[in-house]
Amino acid sequence: MEGLLNRAADGSSKGLARWYALAHAAHCSGCKKFLDNLTRMIEQMRREKQPPVDQGAVDRLTALVREVGAVESATEQG
Amino acid sequence: MGIYRKASFEAVAVAEIPVLYRVARRLTLNDAWAEDLVGQTLLQAAKAWESFDGQFPRSWLIRILQNAYRHDVRRANRRPKEVAIEDHDAQGEDLWQELSGRIIEAHIYEELDKLPEEYRLAVSLCDVEELSYEEAGEAMGIPTGTVKSRLFRGRRLLRQRLATIQLGAE
């Protein structure tokens, strides 16, 4: 049951498997709490992605990608 | 064709930098090491881009990153400091406890970073970065079934840690 509830919580199950997990949770208070907790945890992680990405690091890494692209282009043309 | 593919690499790589950085940070638990790892990843990916089949570019980049991380760990014998965790499976007492949204919001990432690497990575890829099980399997180089078992177990450990914090706060 835990696997079915996990897949219902993250949205990866469809059709009968999803229906069964949700129908079971509707009548079983333990599984309902489990499903609610898991859904809340996953939603929180999807909503607020952490750690925040340091913009300085992104700029330096972007410059690196562009530099590599420029060198490759020059090598190809030369 | 060559020029088209190089332009594509730049577009793909630049767009994936935030995801790569977060995954690297979650693996290393260290900002400077994470940036260095993403740099290594991008250089290796640029070299390998011509032979890449174009499927799952995010997974492909994360796999390169993970290999670079393992190489770093072996070479320098450095590993992020992980907190030993106890698995409360046998007790099962807090498995069904209702968790408050406040506890989840305040502590989820702090507790995620304390999970052992294999679980931390599975939860990070599937729940934070929203990769499918298949994409996460490609990224970690493991079968989809193993992704699910690590992910479900990682979530269980995370929930147990949050429940323990909640019990302490009550």
gemmi code that builds the backbone of each chain (N, CA, C; Angstrom):
import gemmi

chains = {
    "A": [
        ("MET", (0.825, -1.223, 0.000), (0.000, 0.000, 0.000), (0.855, 1.266, 0.000)),
        ("GLU", (2.008, 1.181, 0.693), (2.853, 2.372, 0.801), (3.323, 2.850, -0.583)),
        ("GLY", (3.651, 1.886, -1.459), (4.083, 2.239, -2.816), (2.967, 2.927, -3.587)),
        ("LEU", (1.752, 2.380, -3.481), (0.606, 2.987, -4.183), (0.346, 4.403, -3.672)),
        ("LEU", (0.468, 4.577, -2.358), (0.237, 5.908, -1.777), (1.335, 6.884, -2.210)),
        ("ASN", (2.569, 6.390, -2.276), (3.665, 7.238, -2.737), (3.412, 7.722, -4.151)),
        ("ARG", (2.969, 6.804, -5.003), (2.749, 7.160, -6.406), (1.516, 8.058, -6.570)),
        ("ALA", (0.553, 7.889, -5.689), (-0.606, 8.796, -5.737), (-0.180, 10.194, -5.277)),
        ("ALA", (0.687, 10.243, -4.281), (1.107, 11.543, -3.732), (1.943, 12.335, -4.727)),
        ("ASP", (2.793, 11.649, -5.495), (3.638, 12.422, -6.421), (3.026, 12.533, -7.811)),
        ("GLY", (1.848, 11.948, -7.990), (1.135, 12.107, -9.263), (1.616, 11.171, -10.361)),
        ("SER", (2.466, 10.190, -10.019), (2.994, 9.323, -11.085), (2.059, 8.162, -11.418)),
        ("SER", (1.092, 7.878, -10.537), (0.166, 6.785, -10.865), (-1.074, 7.351, -11.556)),
        ("LYS", (-1.615, 6.528, -12.427), (-2.812, 6.946, -13.162), (-3.850, 5.825, -13.079)),
        ("GLY", (-5.030, 6.089, -13.526), (-6.046, 5.054, -13.703), (-6.399, 4.306, -12.429)),
        ("LEU", (-6.490, 2.988, -12.584), (-6.965, 2.138, -11.503), (-6.077, 2.209, -10.253)),
        ("ALA", (-4.767, 2.239, -10.459), (-3.839, 2.268, -9.313), (-4.071, 3.531, -8.483)),
        ("ARG", (-4.246, 4.633, -9.157), (-4.476, 5.900, -8.454), (-5.840, 5.883, -7.752)),
        ("TRP", (-6.826, 5.424, -8.502), (-8.181, 5.372, -7.942), (-8.184, 4.498, -6.675)),
        ("TYR", (-7.514, 3.342, -6.746), (-7.517, 2.416, -5.618), (-6.853, 3.050, -4.388)),
        ("ALA", (-5.711, 3.708, -4.613), (-4.992, 4.338, -3.489), (-5.863, 5.413, -2.838)),
        ("LEU", (-6.488, 6.235, -3.651), (-7.313, 7.332, -3.113), (-8.571, 6.793, -2.427)),
        ("ALA", (-9.173, 5.764, -3.035), (-10.384, 5.184, -2.441), (-10.054, 4.531, -1.101)),
        ("HIS", (-8.907, 3.864, -1.033), (-8.499, 3.237, 0.223), (-8.252, 4.310, 1.296)),
        ("ALA", (-7.518, 5.354, 0.898), (-7.191, 6.413, 1.868), (-8.449, 7.113, 2.384)),
        ("ALA", (-9.470, 7.168, 1.547), (-10.703, 7.829, 1.963), (-11.382, 7.086, 3.120)),
        ("HIS", (-11.108, 5.784, 3.237), (-11.743, 4.983, 4.290), (-10.788, 4.537, 5.383)),
        ("CYS", (-9.537, 4.874, 5.263), (-8.546, 4.414, 6.255), (-7.821, 5.647, 6.793)),
        ("SER", (-8.046, 5.947, 8.063), (-7.519, 7.214, 8.586), (-5.992, 7.233, 8.602)),
        ("GLY", (-5.365, 6.087, 8.879), (-3.893, 6.025, 8.889), (-3.323, 6.345, 7.521)),
        ("CYS", (-3.882, 5.693, 6.506), (-3.383, 5.923, 5.144), (-3.706, 7.332, 4.668)),
        ("LYS", (-4.814, 7.877, 5.135), (-5.161, 9.253, 4.752), (-4.117, 10.229, 5.315)),
        ("LYS", (-3.748, 10.022, 6.591), (-2.722, 10.894, 7.185), (-1.399, 10.749, 6.433)),
        ("PHE", (-1.057, 9.488, 6.146), (0.174, 9.198, 5.419), (0.171, 9.932, 4.076)),
        ("LEU", (-0.932, 9.796, 3.336), (-1.040, 10.418, 2.016), (-1.003, 11.944, 2.118)),
        ("ASP", (-1.710, 12.488, 3.094), (-1.735, 13.947, 3.270), (-0.345, 14.488, 3.600)),
        ("ASN", (0.345, 13.802, 4.529), (1.697, 14.238, 4.904), (2.637, 14.225, 3.709)),
        ("LEU", (2.569, 13.114, 2.990), (3.470, 12.933, 1.852), (3.182, 13.974, 0.770)),
        ("THR", (1.906, 14.186, 0.500), (1.528, 15.172, -0.522), (2.021, 16.558, -0.119)),
        ("ARG", (1.865, 16.878, 1.165), (2.291, 18.197, 1.646), (3.821, 18.356, 1.524)),
        ("MET", (4.532, 17.281, 1.896), (6.001, 17.322, 1.803), (6.458, 17.535, 0.358)),
        ("ILE", (5.866, 16.761, -0.540), (6.279, 16.839, -1.951), (5.917, 18.212, -2.533)),
        ("GLU", (4.714, 18.684, -2.209), (4.299, 20.006, -2.714), (5.246, 21.098, -2.228)),
        ("GLN", (5.643, 20.989, -0.967), (6.554, 21.990, -0.399), (7.893, 21.999, -1.153)),
        ("MET", (8.421, 20.807, -1.433), (9.717, 20.730, -2.131), (9.598, 21.227, -3.572)),
        ("ARG", (8.469, 20.940, -4.216), (8.296, 21.390, -5.599), (8.080, 22.897, -5.675)),
        ("ARG", (7.377, 23.411, -4.672), (7.048, 24.840, -4.667), (8.279, 25.691, -4.363)),
        ("GLU", (9.030, 25.259, -3.351), (10.150, 26.085, -2.907), (11.447, 25.300, -3.046)),
        ("LYS", (12.022, 25.368, -4.221), (13.208, 24.567, -4.494), (14.402, 25.145, -3.740)),
        ("GLN", (15.091, 24.287, -3.027), (16.234, 24.705, -2.219), (17.422, 23.811, -2.541)),
        ("PRO", (18.647, 24.225, -2.324), (19.026, 25.547, -1.817), (18.890, 26.596, -2.913)),
        ("PRO", (18.762, 27.882, -2.513), (18.705, 28.928, -3.525), (20.013, 28.938, -4.309)),
        ("VAL", (19.898, 29.185, -5.597), (21.101, 29.156, -6.428), (21.772, 30.519, -6.395)),
        ("ASP", (23.055, 30.522, -6.096), (23.831, 31.747, -6.008), (23.999, 32.353, -7.413)),
        ("GLN", (23.507, 33.574, -7.601), (23.531, 34.190, -8.938), (24.958, 34.387, -9.437)),
        ("GLY", (25.872, 34.667, -8.525), (27.283, 34.825, -8.927), (27.799, 33.534, -9.542)),
        ("ALA", (27.456, 32.410, -8.912), (27.899, 31.102, -9.432), (27.273, 30.851, -10.803)),
        ("VAL", (25.990, 31.180, -10.946), (25.315, 30.973, -12.240), (26.004, 31.807, -13.331)),
        ("ASP", (26.333, 33.054, -13.007), (26.993, 33.922, -13.997), (28.353, 33.357, -14.395)),
        ("ARG", (29.108, 32.894, -13.419), (30.447, 32.351, -13.725), (30.325, 31.084, -14.573)),
        ("LEU", (29.365, 30.235, -14.238), (29.199, 28.977, -14.978), (28.666, 29.235, -16.389)),
        ("THR", (27.784, 30.239, -16.514), (27.275, 30.601, -17.839), (28.429, 31.109, -18.709)),
        ("ALA", (29.284, 31.929, -18.112), (30.439, 32.449, -18.857), (31.339, 31.286, -19.297)),
        ("LEU", (31.470, 30.298, -18.427), (32.294, 29.124, -18.768), (31.717, 28.394, -19.986)),
        ("VAL", (30.411, 28.190, -19.986), (29.765, 27.495, -21.115), (29.989, 28.286, -22.408)),
        ("ARG", (29.830, 29.604, -22.331), (29.980, 30.436, -23.546), (31.425, 30.411, -24.035)),
        ("GLU", (32.353, 30.418, -23.083), (33.769, 30.385, -23.447), (34.106, 29.066, -24.155)),
        ("VAL", (33.615, 27.975, -23.596), (33.861, 26.655, -24.197), (33.261, 26.629, -25.608)),
        ("GLY", (32.045, 27.174, -25.756), (31.392, 27.212, -27.063), (32.203, 28.023, -28.059)),
        ("ALA", (32.758, 29.152, -27.603), (33.537, 30.021, -28.486), (34.822, 29.318, -28.925)),
        ("VAL", (35.477, 28.636, -27.987), (36.719, 27.919, -28.318), (36.428, 26.803, -29.320)),
        ("GLU", (35.358, 26.068, -29.083), (34.991, 24.957, -29.984), (34.702, 25.498, -31.386)),
        ("SER", (33.981, 26.631, -31.430), (33.628, 27.234, -32.722), (34.885, 27.655, -33.477)),
        ("ALA", (35.800, 28.300, -32.746), (37.037, 28.779, -33.361), (37.857, 27.594, -33.879)),
        ("THR", (37.888, 26.510, -33.093), (38.647, 25.317, -33.488), (38.049, 24.736, -34.766)),
        ("GLU", (36.730, 24.703, -34.808), (36.055, 24.123, -35.970), (36.289, 24.957, -37.230)),
        ("GLN", (36.238, 26.287, -37.046), (36.440, 27.170, -38.200), (37.898, 27.198, -38.644)),
        ("GLY", (38.808, 27.091, -37.662), (40.232, 27.174, -37.982), (40.723, 25.870, -38.558)),
    ],
    "B": [
        ("MET", (25.610, 21.326, -39.411), (25.155, 20.425, -38.335), (25.960, 20.669, -37.057)),
        ("GLY", (27.306, 20.791, -37.268), (28.182, 21.011, -36.108), (27.818, 22.291, -35.379)),
        ("ILE", (27.606, 23.361, -36.153), (27.294, 24.659, -35.550), (25.956, 24.577, -34.810)),
        ("TYR", (24.966, 23.890, -35.431), (23.654, 23.743, -34.801), (23.786, 23.030, -33.451)),
        ("ARG", (24.560, 21.954, -33.419), (24.669, 21.176, -32.185), (25.391, 21.954, -31.095)),
        ("LYS", (26.396, 22.745, -31.484), (27.109, 23.535, -30.469), (26.182, 24.583, -29.862)),
        ("ALA", (25.406, 25.232, -30.723), (24.448, 26.215, -30.221), (23.468, 25.524, -29.279)),
        ("SER", (23.058, 24.338, -29.623), (22.146, 23.584, -28.775), (22.771, 23.264, -27.420)),
        ("PHE", (24.036, 22.888, -27.449), (24.692, 22.572, -26.172), (24.661, 23.784, -25.259)),
        ("GLU", (24.999, 24.921, -25.812), (25.030, 26.130, -24.990), (23.651, 26.409, -24.390)),
        ("ALA", (22.620, 26.288, -25.230), (21.255, 26.559, -24.748), (20.858, 25.568, -23.659)),
        ("VAL", (21.137, 24.282, -23.905), (20.774, 23.255, -22.925), (21.569, 23.456, -21.639)),
        ("ALA", (22.858, 23.640, -21.785), (23.727, 23.731, -20.603), (23.369, 24.937, -19.739)),
        ("VAL", (23.176, 26.077, -20.374), (22.867, 27.291, -19.602), (21.537, 27.124, -18.860)),
        ("ALA", (20.562, 26.534, -19.547), (19.243, 26.346, -18.909), (19.305, 25.379, -17.728)),
        ("GLU", (20.240, 24.443, -17.768), (20.303, 23.414, -16.716), (21.208, 23.813, -15.540)),
        ("ILE", (21.894, 24.930, -15.637), (22.829, 25.303, -14.558), (22.162, 25.357, -13.174)),
        ("PRO", (21.000, 25.993, -13.026), (20.393, 26.019, -11.681), (20.092, 24.619, -11.128)),
        ("VAL", (19.586, 23.726, -12.001), (19.281, 22.358, -11.543), (20.585, 21.647, -11.163)),
        ("LEU", (21.591, 21.767, -12.007), (22.871, 21.102, -11.721), (23.472, 21.625, -10.420)),
        ("TYR", (23.359, 22.923, -10.230), (23.927, 23.515, -9.016), (23.205, 22.990, -7.768)),
        ("ARG", (21.877, 22.944, -7.824), (21.122, 22.443, -6.655), (21.464, 20.981, -6.366)),
        ("VAL", (21.542, 20.174, -7.439), (21.855, 18.750, -7.227), (23.277, 18.612, -6.671)),
        ("ALA", (24.198, 19.398, -7.229), (25.586, 19.340, -6.755), (25.676, 19.778, -5.296)),
        ("ARG", (24.940, 20.802, -4.962), (24.935, 21.311, -3.585), (24.363, 20.265, -2.621)),
        ("ARG", (23.341, 19.562, -3.115), (22.721, 18.552, -2.266), (23.644, 17.339, -2.094)),
        ("LEU", (24.456, 17.054, -3.101), (25.410, 15.942, -2.979), (26.574, 16.330, -2.068)),
        ("THR", (27.112, 17.529, -2.288), (28.348, 17.908, -1.594), (28.104, 18.599, -0.258)),
        ("LEU", (26.937, 19.219, -0.119), (26.588, 20.033, 1.059), (27.589, 21.182, 1.238)),
        ("ASN", (28.118, 21.656, 0.108), (29.157, 22.686, 0.172), (29.067, 23.558, -1.091)),
        ("ASP", (28.975, 24.893, -0.926), (28.756, 25.787, -2.070), (29.918, 25.781, -3.064)),
        ("ALA", (31.141, 25.921, -2.540), (32.305, 26.029, -3.434), (32.527, 24.721, -4.192)),
        ("TRP", (32.406, 23.626, -3.477), (32.581, 22.312, -4.114), (31.488, 22.104, -5.168)),
        ("ALA", (30.278, 22.537, -4.868), (29.164, 22.380, -5.812), (29.453, 23.147, -7.103)),
        ("GLU", (29.925, 24.382, -6.981), (30.214, 25.184, -8.177), (31.331, 24.535, -8.997)),
        ("ASP", (32.340, 24.065, -8.307), (33.461, 23.411, -8.980), (32.988, 22.162, -9.737)),
        ("LEU", (32.117, 21.431, -9.099), (31.588, 20.192, -9.691), (30.752, 20.501, -10.942)),
        ("VAL", (29.945, 21.545, -10.884), (29.133, 21.910, -12.053), (30.056, 22.362, -13.189)),
        ("GLY", (31.112, 23.095, -12.852), (32.084, 23.514, -13.869), (32.704, 22.305, -14.561)),
        ("GLN", (33.147, 21.329, -13.759), (33.728, 20.097, -14.326), (32.718, 19.393, -15.232)),
        ("THR", (31.478, 19.354, -14.750), (30.406, 18.680, -15.497), (30.195, 19.329, -16.864)),
        ("LEU", (30.153, 20.658, -16.885), (29.896, 21.370, -18.138), (31.046, 21.170, -19.132)),
        ("LEU", (32.268, 21.152, -18.625), (33.416, 20.941, -19.518), (33.383, 19.533, -20.116)),
        ("GLN", (33.093, 18.553, -19.262), (33.024, 17.168, -19.764), (31.862, 16.994, -20.741)),
        ("ALA", (30.744, 17.642, -20.419), (29.568, 17.521, -21.282), (29.828, 18.154, -22.646)),
        ("ALA", (30.533, 19.286, -22.656), (30.839, 19.953, -23.936), (31.652, 19.026, -24.824)),
        ("LYS", (32.610, 18.326, -24.211), (33.456, 17.407, -24.986), (32.651, 16.225, -25.518)),
        ("ALA", (31.698, 15.780, -24.720), (30.951, 14.567, -25.081), (29.681, 14.869, -25.884)),
        ("TRP", (29.392, 16.145, -26.086), (28.108, 16.542, -26.681), (27.871, 15.907, -28.050)),
        ("GLU", (28.926, 15.815, -28.870), (28.767, 15.261, -30.219), (28.269, 13.813, -30.174)),
        ("SER", (28.676, 13.071, -29.158), (28.291, 11.658, -29.116), (27.011, 11.419, -28.290)),
        ("PHE", (26.471, 12.490, -27.708), (25.246, 12.357, -26.899), (24.042, 12.175, -27.827)),
        ("ASP", (23.149, 11.217, -27.471), (22.011, 10.922, -28.362), (20.850, 11.923, -28.241)),
        ("GLY", (20.927, 12.838, -27.315), (19.908, 13.884, -27.214), (18.719, 13.531, -26.323)),
        ("GLN", (18.702, 12.302, -25.820), (17.575, 11.898, -24.962), (17.874, 12.266, -23.509)),
        ("PHE", (16.908, 12.782, -22.832), (17.019, 13.136, -21.408), (18.281, 13.963, -21.103)),
        ("PRO", (18.419, 15.140, -21.693), (19.650, 15.909, -21.447), (19.892, 16.226, -19.971)),
        ("ARG", (18.807, 16.461, -19.225), (18.990, 16.766, -17.801), (19.569, 15.551, -17.076)),
        ("SER", (19.018, 14.382, -17.374), (19.523, 13.158, -16.740), (20.976, 12.910, -17.140)),
        ("TRP", (21.271, 13.168, -18.402), (22.624, 12.950, -18.914), (23.615, 13.857, -18.168)),
        ("LEU", (23.248, 15.114, -18.007), (24.130, 16.056, -17.307), (24.284, 15.677, -15.828)),
        ("ILE", (23.192, 15.274, -15.211), (23.268, 14.911, -13.791), (24.133, 13.655, -13.608)),
        ("ARG", (24.058, 12.758, -14.585), (24.889, 11.552, -14.486), (26.377, 11.907, -14.581)),
        ("ILE", (26.693, 12.832, -15.487), (28.097, 13.285, -15.590), (28.512, 13.932, -14.264)),
        ("LEU", (27.609, 14.727, -13.725), (27.893, 15.401, -12.455), (28.134, 14.387, -11.335)),
        ("GLN", (27.293, 13.366, -11.312), (27.435, 12.364, -10.260), (28.757, 11.600, -10.400)),
        ("ASN", (29.148, 11.315, -11.643), (30.431, 10.645, -11.862), (31.599, 11.533, -11.431)),
        ("ALA", (31.480, 12.831, -11.749), (32.535, 13.770, -11.342), (32.608, 13.842, -9.816)),
        ("TYR", (31.464, 13.809, -9.181), (31.418, 13.829, -7.706), (32.116, 12.593, -7.132)),
        ("ARG", (31.799, 11.429, -7.695), (32.405, 10.185, -7.198), (33.919, 10.217, -7.407)),
        ("HIS", (34.326, 10.783, -8.545), (35.756, 10.894, -8.832), (36.422, 11.778, -7.780)),
        ("ASP", (35.807, 12.900, -7.475), (36.334, 13.823, -6.446), (36.450, 13.123, -5.099)),
        ("VAL", (35.413, 12.383, -4.763), (35.387, 11.711, -3.450), (36.526, 10.691, -3.369)),
        ("ARG", (36.701, 9.930, -4.445), (37.773, 8.914, -4.458), (39.143, 9.571, -4.428)),
        ("ARG", (39.307, 10.609, -5.275), (40.629, 11.224, -5.426), (41.073, 11.915, -4.139)),
        ("ALA", (40.191, 12.699, -3.577), (40.593, 13.492, -2.414), (40.134, 12.869, -1.106)),
        ("ASN", (39.489, 11.736, -1.223), (38.952, 11.073, -0.035), (38.125, 12.035, 0.798)),
        ("ARG", (37.365, 12.874, 0.124), (36.503, 13.779, 0.882), (35.046, 13.399, 0.624)),
        ("ARG", (34.283, 13.561, 1.621), (32.881, 13.169, 1.563), (32.116, 14.141, 2.453)),
        ("PRO", (30.922, 14.554, 2.023), (30.181, 15.461, 2.911), (29.860, 14.800, 4.238)),
        ("LYS", (29.817, 15.626, 5.246), (29.546, 15.110, 6.577), (28.069, 14.745, 6.683)),
        ("GLU", (27.803, 13.484, 6.854), (26.403, 13.060, 6.999), (26.144, 12.692, 8.452)),
        ("VAL", (24.930, 12.930, 8.855), (24.551, 12.587, 10.215), (23.993, 11.162, 10.199)),
        ("ALA", (24.496, 10.336, 11.097), (23.965, 8.973, 11.141), (22.500, 9.032, 11.542)),
        ("ILE", (21.687, 8.315, 10.826), (20.264, 8.368, 11.177), (19.778, 6.998, 11.627)),
        ("GLU", (18.833, 7.045, 12.481), (18.240, 5.797, 12.950), (16.960, 5.572, 12.172)),
        ("ASP", (16.745, 4.354, 11.809), (15.517, 4.027, 11.095), (14.515, 3.488, 12.116)),
        ("HIS", (13.416, 4.175, 12.204), (12.420, 3.787, 13.215), (11.389, 2.809, 12.676)),
        ("ASP", (11.719, 2.166, 11.552), (10.738, 1.261, 10.934), (10.117, 0.284, 11.917)),
        ("ALA", (10.994, -0.306, 12.734), (10.527, -1.363, 13.623), (9.490, -0.841, 14.613)),
        ("GLN", (9.689, 0.416, 15.024), (8.741, 0.961, 16.002), (7.443, 1.390, 15.312)),
        ("GLY", (7.614, 2.108, 14.202), (6.447, 2.483, 13.414), (5.502, 3.419, 14.123)),
        ("GLU", (5.896, 3.931, 15.277), (4.936, 4.700, 16.082), (4.580, 6.060, 15.474)),
        ("ASP", (5.562, 6.663, 14.750), (5.257, 7.997, 14.252), (4.930, 7.984, 12.758)),
        ("LEU", (4.831, 6.798, 12.203), (4.610, 6.694, 10.764), (3.305, 7.352, 10.329)),
        ("TRP", (2.309, 7.268, 11.145), (0.987, 7.756, 10.750), (0.629, 9.076, 11.417)),
        ("GLN", (1.600, 9.620, 12.117), (1.304, 10.875, 12.818), (1.076, 12.023, 11.833)),
        ("GLU", (0.144, 12.869, 12.154), (-0.140, 14.032, 11.305), (1.003, 15.040, 11.475)),
        ("LEU", (1.579, 15.468, 10.367), (2.655, 16.456, 10.444), (2.079, 17.841, 10.183)),
        ("SER", (2.522, 18.805, 10.952), (1.987, 20.144, 10.717), (2.718, 20.775, 9.538)),
        ("GLY", (1.995, 21.582, 8.781), (2.581, 22.274, 7.632), (3.745, 23.159, 8.057)),
        ("ARG", (3.631, 23.714, 9.251), (4.670, 24.617, 9.763), (5.988, 23.871, 9.955)),
        ("ILE", (5.893, 22.665, 10.512), (7.099, 21.846, 10.730), (7.716, 21.464, 9.379)),
        ("ILE", (6.855, 21.082, 8.433), (7.367, 20.695, 7.112), (8.080, 21.884, 6.471)),
        ("GLU", (7.422, 23.040, 6.460), (8.013, 24.216, 5.823), (9.343, 24.606, 6.456)),
        ("ALA", (9.388, 24.549, 7.770), (10.579, 25.045, 8.464), (11.762, 24.085, 8.397)),
        ("HIS", (11.501, 22.792, 8.312), (12.608, 21.841, 8.503), (12.882, 20.885, 7.352)),
        ("ILE", (12.066, 20.900, 6.321), (12.181, 19.812, 5.334), (13.559, 19.757, 4.661)),
        ("TYR", (14.102, 20.890, 4.267), (15.392, 20.852, 3.560), (16.561, 20.561, 4.497)),
        ("GLU", (16.454, 21.085, 5.680), (17.493, 20.824, 6.689), (17.561, 19.313, 6.963)),
        ("GLU", (16.406, 18.679, 7.055), (16.373, 17.236, 7.334), (16.719, 16.420, 6.086)),
        ("LEU", (16.337, 16.906, 4.905), (16.694, 16.206, 3.660), (18.217, 16.106, 3.539)),
        ("ASP", (18.909, 17.190, 3.898), (20.371, 17.191, 3.793), (21.035, 16.232, 4.774)),
        ("LYS", (20.284, 15.716, 5.717), (20.867, 14.783, 6.693), (20.676, 13.327, 6.274)),
        ("LEU", (19.913, 13.091, 5.221), (19.698, 11.702, 4.797), (20.952, 11.151, 4.139)),
        ("PRO", (21.154, 9.831, 4.184), (22.273, 9.235, 3.451), (22.167, 9.575, 1.963)),
        ("GLU", (23.320, 9.643, 1.327), (23.403, 10.149, -0.049), (22.411, 9.517, -1.036)),
        ("GLU", (22.287, 8.199, -1.012), (21.446, 7.547, -2.025), (19.978, 7.971, -1.895)),
        ("TYR", (19.522, 8.160, -0.668), (18.134, 8.582, -0.456), (17.983, 10.081, -0.730)),
        ("ARG", (18.993, 10.837, -0.300), (18.976, 12.296, -0.503), (18.883, 12.607, -1.992)),
        ("LEU", (19.656, 11.873, -2.794), (19.671, 12.129, -4.232), (18.345, 11.727, -4.883)),
        ("ALA", (17.813, 10.587, -4.485), (16.540, 10.131, -5.078), (15.424, 11.136, -4.783)),
        ("VAL", (15.334, 11.583, -3.541), (14.276, 12.554, -3.177), (14.523, 13.884, -3.896)),
        ("SER", (15.779, 14.274, -3.953), (16.113, 15.536, -4.596), (15.730, 15.522, -6.081)),
        ("LEU", (16.075, 14.441, -6.781), (15.784, 14.389, -8.214), (14.289, 14.288, -8.498)),
        ("CYS", (13.596, 13.433, -7.752), (12.174, 13.205, -8.057), (11.256, 14.275, -7.460)),
        ("ASP", (11.559, 14.721, -6.254), (10.623, 15.636, -5.586), (10.995, 17.110, -5.737)),
        ("VAL", (12.281, 17.420, -5.719), (12.664, 18.830, -5.869), (12.767, 19.182, -7.356)),
        ("GLU", (13.496, 18.369, -8.104), (13.730, 18.681, -9.523), (12.644, 18.107, -10.445)),
        ("GLU", (11.757, 17.302, -9.881), (10.582, 16.787, -10.597), (10.925, 15.920, -11.809)),
        ("LEU", (11.981, 15.132, -11.698), (12.284, 14.153, -12.741), (11.339, 12.973, -12.581)),
        ("SER", (10.996, 12.331, -13.718), (10.195, 11.103, -13.627), (11.098, 10.000, -13.069)),
        ("TYR", (10.504, 8.873, -12.672), (11.313, 7.765, -12.167), (12.324, 7.334, -13.228)),
        ("GLU", (11.872, 7.330, -14.483), (12.743, 6.899, -15.579), (13.932, 7.857, -15.746)),
        ("GLU", (13.630, 9.148, -15.733), (14.716, 10.142, -15.875), (15.682, 10.070, -14.691)),
        ("ALA", (15.138, 9.884, -13.492), (16.004, 9.778, -12.315), (16.876, 8.529, -12.413)),
        ("GLY", (16.307, 7.437, -12.942), (17.083, 6.211, -13.132), (18.224, 6.430, -14.104)),
        ("GLU", (17.936, 7.162, -15.185), (18.993, 7.495, -16.158), (20.081, 8.329, -15.476)),
        ("ALA", (19.652, 9.289, -14.673), (20.604, 10.185, -14.015), (21.468, 9.453, -12.998)),
        ("MET", (20.875, 8.505, -12.286), (21.624, 7.804, -11.236), (22.266, 6.516, -11.744)),
        ("GLY", (21.917, 6.129, -12.978), (22.474, 4.895, -13.525), (21.956, 3.654, -12.828)),
        ("ILE", (20.699, 3.682, -12.443), (20.093, 2.531, -11.748), (18.713, 2.240, -12.362)),
        ("PRO", (18.211, 1.014, -12.192), (16.882, 0.706, -12.734), (15.768, 1.491, -12.038)),
        ("THR", (14.657, 1.636, -12.760), (13.519, 2.398, -12.234), (13.009, 1.830, -10.905)),
        ("GLY", (13.015, 0.509, -10.786), (12.555, -0.113, -9.545), (13.411, 0.309, -8.347)),
        ("THR", (14.712, 0.434, -8.587), (15.613, 0.855, -7.503), (15.379, 2.330, -7.163)),
        ("VAL", (15.064, 3.136, -8.191), (14.737, 4.552, -7.934), (13.558, 4.614, -6.973)),
        ("LYS", (12.524, 3.823, -7.286), (11.314, 3.859, -6.447), (11.624, 3.429, -5.028)),
        ("SER", (12.394, 2.363, -4.876), (12.635, 1.900, -3.502), (13.455, 2.931, -2.727)),
        ("ARG", (14.437, 3.558, -3.381), (15.226, 4.580, -2.676), (14.373, 5.815, -2.373)),
        ("LEU", (13.545, 6.177, -3.337), (12.698, 7.361, -3.158), (11.697, 7.147, -2.021)),
        ("PHE", (11.018, 6.005, -2.031), (9.987, 5.763, -1.020), (10.615, 5.657, 0.371)),
        ("ARG", (11.782, 5.029, 0.411), (12.464, 4.897, 1.701), (12.998, 6.261, 2.173)),
        ("GLY", (13.505, 7.033, 1.213), (13.993, 8.377, 1.550), (12.873, 9.243, 2.094)),
        ("ARG", (11.716, 9.168, 1.458), (10.565, 9.945, 1.949), (10.157, 9.478, 3.337)),
        ("ARG", (10.216, 8.167, 3.558), (9.812, 7.641, 4.867), (10.768, 8.151, 5.958)),
        ("LEU", (12.062, 8.109, 5.650), (13.051, 8.591, 6.620), (12.855, 10.084, 6.889)),
        ("LEU", (12.571, 10.817, 5.835), (12.358, 12.261, 5.982), (11.138, 12.537, 6.859)),
        ("ARG", (10.088, 11.790, 6.598), (8.851, 11.968, 7.378), (9.084, 11.622, 8.849)),
        ("GLN", (9.853, 10.564, 9.069), (10.134, 10.180, 10.448), (10.944, 11.247, 11.172)),
        ("ARG", (11.887, 11.848, 10.450), (12.710, 12.884, 11.082), (11.848, 14.105, 11.419)),
        ("LEU", (10.946, 14.444, 10.509), (10.059, 15.585, 10.766), (9.117, 15.289, 11.930)),
        ("ALA", (8.651, 14.045, 11.986), (7.757, 13.663, 13.089), (8.487, 13.743, 14.429)),
        ("THR", (9.765, 13.373, 14.423), (10.555, 13.435, 15.660), (10.701, 14.889, 16.117)),
        ("ILE", (10.950, 15.783, 15.153), (11.063, 17.216, 15.492), (9.739, 17.709, 16.071)),
        ("GLN", (8.654, 17.284, 15.443), (7.330, 17.730, 15.905), (7.049, 17.250, 17.326)),
        ("LEU", (7.416, 15.995, 17.586), (7.204, 15.461, 18.937), (7.991, 16.272, 19.962)),
        ("GLY", (9.209, 16.634, 19.586), (10.058, 17.431, 20.477), (9.511, 18.821, 20.710)),
        ("ALA", (8.790, 19.354, 19.725), (8.269, 20.721, 19.811), (6.969, 20.784, 20.609)),
        ("GLU", (6.322, 19.623, 20.757), (5.010, 19.620, 21.423), (5.139, 19.683, 22.956)),
    ],
}
model = gemmi.Model(1)
for chain_id, residues in chains.items():
    chain = gemmi.Chain(chain_id)
    for i, (resn, *xyz) in enumerate(residues, 1):
        res = gemmi.Residue()
        res.name, res.seqid = resn, gemmi.SeqId(i, " ")
        for name, pos in zip(("N", "CA", "C"), xyz):
            atom = gemmi.Atom()
            atom.name, atom.element = name, gemmi.Element(name[0])
            atom.pos, atom.b_iso = gemmi.Position(*pos), 0.0
            res.add_atom(atom)
        chain.add_residue(res)
    model.add_chain(chain)
structure = gemmi.Structure()
structure.add_model(model)
structure.setup_entities()
